[in-house]
């Protein structure tokens, strides 16, 4: 059986991040972008949490995203971006 690789754009993503995200699909969390500033986004997760992430992704406020906090990835449309949690 031939294995297919999903067609997605990877931006600033390490191979290990992609491997971890692909190996643990249940860790993805859906959310909406609550705020966007240069270099960071704030995501209101649908489960009630909030995550502030350092990323090169530039979604619009209100745009839906998926966040994999273990792999430190944010999915925006068909692209995966590296997204490190901002510690305050």
Buried (B, 14 or more C-beta within 10 A) or exposed (E): EEEEEEEEEBBEBEEEBBEBBBEEEEBBBEBBBBEBEEEBBBBBBEEEEEBBBBBEBEBEEEBBBBBBBEBBBBBBEEEBBBBEEBEE
